[in-house]
Amino acid sequence: MLRSLVGSEMCIRDRIQYYEKAAIGCLRDTDVTSCQVLTNLCTLLLYQRNHPVCQAYWSQLQKISSSTAFPQDPYFRPTLPWLYYGRNGLSQLNRQVLQMKVVLGEPQTGEVNKLQFFVTKYSVDGRFLGTEALTSQLQLCPFALRDAEDFKTFGYSFYKSCTIDLSTYLQTSRYTTTFYELFVKDGDGSLVPVPVVVSGFVDESDQSPNRGIDSDKWRFTRRFFLVDNLSARTSDQQTPLLIRYAASVRLTFILSESSSEKIYVPYLSIEHRSRREPSIRSSPLATISLSTSYTMNSDNFWPVVNTLFIIANVAAAIVSIIRIYVWTKHNPSVYTPNDYIIWFISKSFLFFSDTWARMMFFFLYGVGVYWLIFYKLQSRVFILIPSAATTTYKSFYIIYFLIFGFSVISLLSLIYRLAQIDVFFIDWEKSEEQHVPEDSRSLPSAWRTIFIGNELCELHTLRHIPVSVLLVLVAFLLRGLNLENLDLEVPYARIDASGNKNPLLHFAVSTTVFLACGLGIYVIRQIFRTWVALPLDNFIDLLSVANISLFILDENMHGFYIHGISPSGRAEVSLENLRRALEIESKGGTRGRGLLAEDKSQLQSYELYISRQMRLEYNGIFNYNLEQEIAEKRRQQTMSSGAQMDFLPSLKLPENFSYSELEKKKRELMSYLKIYLEEVVAESHRTIIPRSIMNRAFDLPPIALEEFQKGNPILFRDTTHRFKNVLFYGYDFQLLVLNILIYNTFWLASKSVIVAIVLTYLFDTLLSWLRDFTSARNLGRKTLIDDRFLS
């Protein structure tokens, strides 16, 4: 940017003489025109106090006594153009309240809903060009009549941006640098000067206080320019070597604290940029903007928000500690002494980050709903939301992206944890060759187990709230019905409005729509569950028809059991016999499907806690030894073939693996589990117990697991299908919140609802694929079903 007008290589001799003539005429003769020229030259220099031009202005200012007349500023002189403000800093400036009342609807006597502005114009040679009503003078872009009305409408956060051709301003014959002073018309008809904050202002210390965010250090001025194609002209040609232009112009209104429905004198902010002539020739286009901003003193608002923020953090810490305590009760340290500290620290971080993200999500949502309700539904002016163009939203962005990051980490850790659970199918089918020795009997068909495995794979990513349906509804409401326009910075709830979009308001609107649609879908599915069974219910019925039970361990000593013994006792029968068996069952001619014969509810789903001895026996028979054997066989096969180790090896068993050994292990574990289950049924009065209040409230185990060394499993009745916690079914709300965060992240980047919806769907599809892939690998590894049978 040009920092010097006099003494630079761009200054020509007649320009120096022009300055000297203006300075002499103003200082010695108090010539009005000469003082205007001096003021214009100082404006071009961005008000540099240490420059000779501005020093000449200050010399004349000090010679003239101050005036007590309006506007009562220390640097106002009736006989000298007013250039500097003596009251610096926004807090000092906000002492003058306009007399008129501002309203949002139709104005009454003494009220206005459209502010009137006027500009006075001066040429560089000091001539007064007149006073005009403000229309498009502050905008270098094409300006429509509707734009002019919106710009003056109180409460309407106007924003207009465009691209201009800077090469036009290289032709000084087509555009001449003009200087402006802005006024606002008050209720009594007087014109009140509007102060200007120029970002390039240079004070007496050669500092630029207006570039800082501390508004109490800002320096205000009166006169300004939009385009400067004058000061960088050379002596031998009229084309300037450099163009300065107003890249950003913003008019800010602040609601008065002391007077209801009144505002302080607004101020104009200007940010200049410069481009050299060769750069303009090669790339002439430049982006500029004009906007209005409405705000209020939020000193009373932020203490409340900060208090709520602290409360939310304290609540997150308390809930995290409770979750960690419950986890330690499910996973006693005595069973994993080697790496327990690392495990505990990682789990503590995951619990805290997940809990903090949830608490902060509702904190941000609550703040957004507050502004959405009170800002949009106010009938009289009492609250104005800070503009998105200000730095007020820095805290919002920091908290939001921390929530998003922690939520993604939480979901990835969930996918990883669900891919580590133990799953085993207990086949209750008996061979018809009872007279043949057990070792020589033919085994039941594997197709039932493979079919159940496939059905379980399909359940991995199913939810109560289908993402595709949810996103279609959200897109229809936000885009189709224009509910997205509720995020505009206009103080009324109209979906046909236009203006600046506010990120906090959009977060509140979109989150409300997402939650409403998600809750609506969930409620409707629960209502129709009586007539249309959910996939979970169908899966439990399928287990009974297939005569297969499902045994799941999602932690060392905790898991679920779904009873699947067929009431007829057989599943490998003809279609006619199957139909007859189901018909007899429907008439009550057989034993119920429940684990306990006397249980009239025929409950099949149970939550279980196993003893340390049972866990060690389970691992010893099947889990660890067999997995290590498979890994060793797979390694030997890879080395013999000379191939490289795959990062994600296939689930299919190695070619040199003994399938007979596999079946032997499976039968051994199956027999072992059947014995335990039979003992549980025989001692159901002791092994199947009701949940206590503490168990329900904090998900605590029925006994101290570190003391549960041996004995039969202890079961809770799972009437609410808690086993869905090993599927995405159990995390509908967490996934819904993540979808909201993903959508808003993409919206912040694109400002387009449709683009954000599409990208959200793709992102969710990627996460679902990751869940499918890892869970299928785990299911194949734990049930030893070849991956070619799983989809």
N, C-alpha and C positions, 0 to 999 in steps of 0.2 A: 504494500500500500504506500502511496505517496506520503512521505512524512515532512517534506519541506517544499515550500513554494518559492521562497526568496533565497538566493544563493545557490540553488541547484543548477545542474547542467541543463535542465529543461526550462529554466526561466530565461526569458529574453529581456533585453534592455528596456524596451518600452513597458514591460510588465513591472519592472522595478520602479520606473518613473510613475507608473499608474498607482502603485502602492504608496510611494512618497507623496504624491499629490493628494491621495485620499487621507493619509495620515496628517499632513499639514492642514488640510481643509477641515478636518474633524477636530484636531487638537487646538489649533490657533483660532480658526474662524467659527468653530462649532457649526460647520455646514452640515445640514441634515443628510444630503445626498452623499457627501464624503464619508460621514459616519456609517451610512448604509453600506457603502462599498467596503469600508474597513471591517464591518461585521460579517459581510459575505466572505471576504478573504479569510478571516479567522475561522469561519465555518468550514471552508474548504480544507483548512489545516487541522480539522477535527479538534478545534478549541485548545491547541497547545499553549499553555500558559507561558512557557519560556520562549516562545517564538516572538520575534520583533513585531509582527503584525498584531498578535493577540496582546502583547505588552502595550502597544500603542492604544488598543481598545481599553485596557485596564487603566492606563494613565488618564484617559478621558473620564472613565467611570469614577475614579477617585476624586477628580476635580469637581464633579457635580455632587451636590448634597443629596442624600437619600430622601425619598418621599414617603409620607405616611399614608398616602392614598392607596387604594386598591391597585395591585394585589398584595401590598404590604410585604414585599420581599426586599431583603437588604441590598440586592444588586439591581433593583428596578429603578430606572431614572426616566422621568417623563420626556426628557429631551434627547435621550440616547436609545438606540435600538436595544431591546432587552435580549441578552444572549445567555448569560449564566444565571443559575439559581443560587441564592445564598443559603437556602434551606436544603441541605443535601441529605440523602438517605431517605428511603421510602417511609420510614416511621415518622420522620420530620415532615415529609410532604403530606402524609395522610392526616393533616389537621384541618384541612378545608373541605367541608361537606357541601355538596350542591344543595340548593334549596328545594329543588323539585323532587317529588316522589316518583319512584319507578315502579311499574306494575307489569304483570305478565299478560293480563287480559286487556279488555277495553278500558282506556283511561277515563277517569272522572276529572273534575276541575282540580287543577294543581297537580295532576299526575301525567306521566308520559310513559308510553311503551316503545317509542322510537326516539332516539336521541338525535338532536340536530347539531351538526358540526359545520364549521366554516374555516376556510383557509385564506390567509393573505399571501400574496405572491410578490416576489421581488426579482428584478433582473440583476445580473452580475454588476452592472454599472450603477446600481443603487436606485433605479426607478421603481416606484410603487406600481404594481400591475393590477391592483384591485383586490377586493375581497369577494370570495365565491362560496356558495353552499357546497359542502363536500359531497362529491359523487364518486368519481373515479380518479381523483388526483393522486391518491396514494398507491394506485395500482398501475403497474406498467403492462399488465396483461389486458386482454379484451375484457370489458366489464359490461355485463348485462344489467338491465333495469332491476331484475329480481335480485341480483347480487348487491346492488346499492341498497335495496330495502332490507335484505337480510343483514347486511353489515351494520345498519343503524338500529335494528330491532334488539331491544334489551333482552339479555339472557340467551340470545342465539349465538352460539360459538361458531362464528363464521370462519371458514378456511377456504382459500382459493390459491391454487398453485398452477403455474404454467411455465412454458419454456419460451424465452424471448431470443431474438436475434441481436446480439451485441454489435454486429457490424453496422447496424442502422445508426448507432450512436457515434460511429467513427466519422460520419458525415455531419459536421458541425452546422452545416446549412439547414439540415433537416431537424436537428434537435439542439436546443440551446439550454445550457445549465440554468435551472430556475431554483429559487430558494423559497421555502414555505414556513409559515407559522400557523399552528393549528389552534382552534378555539372550539369550545363546546357551549351551546346556548343553554343558560340556566332558566329556572322557572320564572324569574322576573324579567326575562328578555335580555339580560346582560350576557356578554360573551366572555367566558372564563378561559384564560390561557391554559393550554394543555402542555405539560412538561414533556421533554423528549429525553430518552436514554439511548445514546449512541454508543454501541459497543466499542468503537475505536477511540473514544474520548481519551485524551492524554492530559494528565494533571501537571501541576508544577514540579512534581518529583519524577516526571517522565514515566509514570505508571499508568496502567489502564484499569481503573477500579470497576468500570462497568462490565468488564469481562468476567468478573467474579460472581459467585452466587450469593454473596452477602449484600443484600439489598440496602443495608444501612450505610454502605460505603459508596453507593451509586452517586454519580454527579449528573445533575439534570441541566439541560439547556433548552433554548427556545427554537432557534432557527435550524433548519435542516435542509438537505437536498436528497434527491433520489438518484440522479445520475450526474456524474462529473466527467465531462469530456473537455474541460477547459484548462485545468491546471497542468496537464502534461503535454500541452501543445508546444512544438518546437518553433524556432524563429523563422525557419525557411519553408514551413508548410503548415497547413491548417489541420492535418490529421493528427489527433493526439496519440502519443506513444502508449498511453495507458488509459483504461476506462475504469472508473469506480461506480458501482451500482448498488442499490439497496436490495440485497438478496432476500432479506426477511424483514417484514414490517408487521408489528403486532400492537394492537390497541388493547390495553388492559383496564378492566373495571374492578374496583374493590368495594364490596358492600360495607357500609358504615356500621361500626359497632355501637355507637351511641345513639344514632337516630334510625328509627324503624323505617324501612323501605327507602332509604336514601343511600347515596354512594359518595365516595370521595371523588375528587377531581381525577379523571382517568389519566393515564400516561401512555406515551407512544414509545415503543422499543424498535430500534433500527439496527440491523447488522449489515455493514457494507462489505463488499468483496471487490477485488480488483483483478483485471485481466490485461495483459500486455497485448499490444497491437498484433504481433506475429501469431500469438496464440488465438486471438479472435479471428484472424484470417483463416487459420487452419481449422478451427473448431468454434464457430460463432455462437452456438447455442448455450444458454445458461438458464438454470431453474431459479425462479423467484416465488415468493409466497406473500400473501396478505391474510392476516387472521385477527380475530378478536378473542380475548380471554376474560372470563368472569371468575372471580374468586372472592374469598372473604377471609377475615382473620380467624384462623383456626386454633388460637391459643387455648380455647376451652375444649376443643374437640380432641386434640392430640393427647392431652393427659389421660382422658378416658380410654382412648385407643391403646395407649401405652400400658395402662393398668390391665386392660383385657388381654393384651399381648403377654404380659407377665403371668397373669392367671392361667392362660392357655399353656404356657411353657411349664409352669408348676404342675398343672394337671397332666401334661404329657410325661413329665418326670415321674409323678406318682403312679400313673397307669403303667409306665414302662417297668418300674420297680416291681409292681404286682405281677406283671407278665413274666418277668425274669424269675421271681419267686416261684410262681406256678411251674415254670419250666424246670427249675431245679428239683421240684418235687416229682416231676415226671421223669427226670434224668438225674438220679443221685450220683454224686461224685465218686462214690465207692466203687462204681461199676466201670468207670473210664478214668482211672487215676493218671494215666500217662499224659494225655493231651487235653485234659479237662479244662485247664486254665485258658488255653487258646480257644477252645470250643466255647467256653463261657463268655469270653470277651467278644468274640465274633457274634454270638447270639445276642449279647447285651446291646451291641451296636445296631444290629438289625431290628431288635425290638424297639429301641429308642427312636431310630430314624423312621420306622414305620408309624409309630404312635405320634411322633412329632409332626410328621407329614399330615396325618389325619386331623390332628388338632388344629394345625395351621390352615388346613383346607377350609374347615368350618369357620375359623377366625376370619380369613379373607372373605369368605362367602357372606358372613354376617356383616362385615364392614360394607361390602358391595351392596347388599340388600338394604342396609340403612340409607345409603346414598340414593339407591334406586327408588325407594319409597318416598323419602322426604324431599328429594330433589325433583322427582318427576310429578308428584301428586300435590305439590304446594299450590295454593290458590293465591297467596300473597307472598311477596319476595321476603324470605328470611334465611335462605340457605343457597349457596352457589358452590358448585363442585369445581375444584381446581382443574385447570386445563391440562389435557394430556401433553401439551407442548412444553410444559414446565418440568422442573426436576422433582416435583412433589412425588412422582410415582417411582422414584428410584427404589424406595423401600419395598414397594409392591412387587417390582420386578425381581428383586433379590429373594424375597420370601417365596414368591411364586415358583421361580426356577429351582430353588432348594426343595420345595414340595414336589415338583415334577421329578427331579433327580432321585430323591429318596423313594418316591413311589415306584419308579422304574426299578431301582435296586431291590426294593421289597418284593416286587413281582418276580424278578429274575431269581431271587433267593427262594421264593415259593416254588417256582417251577423246578429248581434244582432239588429242593427238599422232597417234592412229590415224586421226583424221578429216583428217589432212593428208598422208597417204602418197600416192605416185604409183602408179597402177594402169593397166596397159594390156593389152589383149587382142590377141594376135598370131594372126591367122586364116591358117591354112596352106591353106585351100581354094583350088584352082585352077579357073579358068574352063574350060569345055569349048570355048570359042570361040578356040582357039589360033591359027587362021588370020586372026582379026580383029585389027586394030591394038589395042594395049593400052588406049589412051584411049577406044576405042569398045566395049570388052568390057563385058558386063553384070556387075555386081558380085555376089559371093556373097550369099546370103540373110542378113538381119540377125537372124533369129530365133534362130540358134544363139548369137550374141553376147549377145542380150537374155536368153536362157535361162540362160547361164552367169552373167551379171550378177545375175540373180535368185537363183541358187543361192549365189553368193558373199555376197549380202546376208543370206541365211538363216544363213550360217555366222558372221556377225559376233558374235552373242551366245550361240552354242552353247558348251557346256562339257563337259568329261568328267564333271563332277559336277552333274547337274541340280538347280537350287535347289528346285523343288517336291518332288522325291523326298527330298532332304536334309532339308528342313524337316518333312516328314511323319514321317520316321524319328526326328528329334530330338524332335518333339512326343510321339510314341509312347513313347520311352524316358523322357523327363523327366516327362511328365504321366501317360501311361498306366501306366507301370511305377513311378511315384513316385520315380524316381531324383533328382528335384529336392529331395527331403527330405534328401539327403546334404549340403545346404548349411546345415542347421540347426546352431545353436550348442549341440550336444549331443555329448559325447565318445565316441560310439559310432556305428557305421555301420548304422543301422536306417532303413529306408524307411517304417516305420509310425509314426515319432516325430512330435512336434510341438514347436514352439518358435520362437525368433527366427531369422530368415533372415540369413545373413552374406553380404555382397556379394563378399568375396574367395573364400569357399568356393563360392558359386554360379558365379563366373567360372571357377574351376577345374573344377567339375563340368560345366558347360555346354560349356566349351571342349574338355574330354576327349570328351564325347559328340559334339560337332560334328566333331572331328578323326577320331574312330573311324568315324563314319558316312561322312564324306567319303573317308577312306582305303579303307574297305570298298567303297564304290561304285566308286571308281577302279580298285581291284584286280580287282573282278568284271568291269568293262567291258574291262579289258585281257586277262583270261583268255578271255572270250567273243569277243574280237576275231578269233580264228581262224575262228569260224563266222559271226559277225555283224560286218561291216565297220563301222568308225567313219565318221561323216560326212566326215571329212577324206580317208579312203581312197576313199570313193565319189566325192568331188569330183574327185580326181586322175584316177580312171577316166573320169569324165564328160568331162573335158577332152580325153582321148584319143579318146573316141567322137565328140566335137564337132569334133575337129581344130583345137583352139584352145589356144595356150600362154598362160600368165599371167606377166606381167613386173611386178614390184613393187619400188619403191624406198621404204624406210621412213626413210632418211637420205640426205644429199646423195650419198654414194658407196657406199652399202650397200643391199642388197636381196635379193630372191629371184627365182628363175626356176623355173617348173614347166613341164616339157616336155609338150606335148599333141598332138604330131603323130600322127595316126591311122596305124596300121600299114598299112592298106589305101590310104592316101593320099587318101581321099575320105570325106566325111561326109554330103553332100547326095545321098543315094541312096535308092532305094526300100527299104521295110521288108525285103523279101526279100533284096536285095543286102546290106543291113546285117547281117541274120542270118547270111548265108553268109560274110561277111567275118569276123565274130566267131568263127564256127566254125572257119574256116581258121586264124585267129590262135591259137585254143586248141590246135590240133594242131601248132603251131610252123611253120606254112607261110608265115609272113610275118616281116618284121623285127620285133624287139621294140619295146616302147613307150619304152624308155629313150633318153636323149639320145645315148649312144654305142652303136653297133651291136654292138661286141665286149663290152659290159658285160652279163654274165650276170644280174646282179641287176636289170636293166632299171630302174635308178633314174631317176626323173623329177624329183625335187626337188633343187634346188641353191641354195646361198647364194652370192651374188656380190658382188664389189667392182668398180666401174667407174672408169675414168680420168676425170680432170678434163675432158679433151676430149670424151669421150662424154657427160658430164653437160651440158656447154654445148651440144652439138649437140642433145641431147634437148630441153633447154629452148627452144633457138632454133627447132626445127621445130614443136613442139607445145604445150609447157606454157605458158610465160608469155605469149607473143605471142597465142596463141589465147584464153587466159583473159581477157586485157585486151580483146581484140576483142569477146568475148561480153559482158563487163561494160559496154563502151561502147554496144553495140547495145541492151542491156537498159535502160541509162540513157536513151538517146534515145527508146526506146519508151515509157518511163514519163513522160518530159517531154511527149511529143506527146499522150499520153492525158490529161494533167493530173492523174494519180493521184499519191499520195504514195509515196515509196520504202518498200518493205517492209523490216522489220528482218530477216526470214528470207525472202528472195525464192525463188520457185519454181525448181526445177531445170530446168524445161523451157526449151528454147532460145528466144531472142527471135523474134518473127514475121518481122522483117526480116533475119534471119541467113541467109547463103548456105550451104545444105546441100551444094552442090557443092564449095564451098571447104573445108567440113568434111571431106568424104570425101577430098579431095585431100591435106589435111594428114594424115589418118589413114593413107592408103596410103603417103605419103612416110615417115612415122615407122615404119610396119610394115616397109617395105622396108629402111630403115636398120637396124632391130633384127635383121632376118633375116640381113643381111650380117654383122653382128657375131657372131651365133650360129653361122653357117656357118664363120667363121674360128676360133671357139672349138673347134668339133668337129674342124676340120682340124688344129689345134695343141693337141689335148687333152693331150698329154704335158707341155705347158708351161702351159696355161691352167687345167687342172683338177688341183688339187694336194691332197694329204692335209693334214689339220690337224696342226700341231705341238702339243706339250704346252702351250706358252704360249698358243697359239690356243684350245685347249680350256679351259684353266684360267681365262683372263681375257678370252676373247672378243676378242682382239686381231686387227687386220687382218693379212693375210699380208705386206704391205710398208708402208712409211711412205707414207700417202696423199698427204701434201703433195709427195712426189716422183713420185707416179703421175700424170704429166701427160697421157700419151697411151698408146695401145695397147689391146689387146683386154681384155675383162673377165677377172678371175681368179675361178674358181669353187671352192667347197668342196662336197664331197658331203654332202648333207643327208639322212642316213639316219634321223634322229630327227624329221623334220618340223619343223625350227626355224622354218619360215615361219608356223607357228601363232602366232608372236609378234606377227603383225599382226592376230590375232583374239583374242577372249576365251579361246580354247582354250589360249593360252600363259600365261595368268595365273590358272589354277585355284586355286593356293594363295593368291595375293594376294586373290582374290575370296572364297575361303573364310574367310580371316581377317577380311575386311571384314564378311561375314555374321555372324561370331561377335561382332564389335564392335557391329554394328547391333542384334543380338538383345539383347546385354547392356545396351546403352543403353536400349532400350525396357523391358527387365525392371527396371532400376533405377528407371524412372519409374512403372511399373505394378505391379511385384511379381507379375506374372501371366505364366506361361509361354505360355499360349494367345494372350493379347494381344500379347506380344512376338513370337511366331512370325508372327502375321497381319501385324503392322506391318513386320516384317522382309521378308516376301514383297512387300508393297506398295512398300517402299523399293527393293528389288532390282528390281522391275518398272519403277519409275521410272528407275533407272539404265540398265536394258536398253533402255528406250524411247529414252533420250537417246543411247545408243550406236547404236541402229538408225537414228535420225533423222540424226545427224551423219555416220555412215558412208555412208548412202544418198545424202546430199547430196554427199559427197566422191566417191563412185563415179560418180554421174551427172555431176559436174563434170569428173572426170579421164578418164572413158571416153566422155563426151558421149552418154550414153543418157538419153533423156527420163525424168523422174521418174515419169511415168505408167506406165512399163514396169517400174519397180522396186518391190518390196514387201518 
